[in-house]
Amino acid sequence: MRNKNFLFQAFLLICFAMPQVGWGQETPPLPAPSTGVPIIVERGSPLTISGNTEICPGTETILKAEGEFESFSWDRGGVQGRYLKVTEPGKYEVTGKTKGGCTFTTTVTVRLRPCPV
């Protein structure tokens, strides 16, 4: 179990704690004095989705993947890029990939709401 935990911590160190351009002023974690194991500080995902999450029947909205990533891939229709046009309610997922090869995934639910005629 110790090796699994170490590998997980190493992944977190590479994907979460390394400095990234645009993520603010960050520094890599320092080793713990007694064990030599990196100290991991968890934080929220750097990938988010913005946009209107409610649509009226027959209308559309644009979802935007937010974050400092090299590429984005949406689960609907194989769309690549930061933006996705949405015309139906449902769950939408995007994956962002960093230059270092780390991937982050997040989802949002778009709901249908009645609109005045």
ABEGO torsion letter per residue (X at the ends): XAAAAAAAAAAAAAAAABBBBGAEBBBBBBBBAAAGBBBBBBBBBABBBBEBABBBBGBBBBBBBBEBBABBBBABGGBBEABBBBABBEBBBBBBBBAAGBBBBBBBBBBBBBBBX
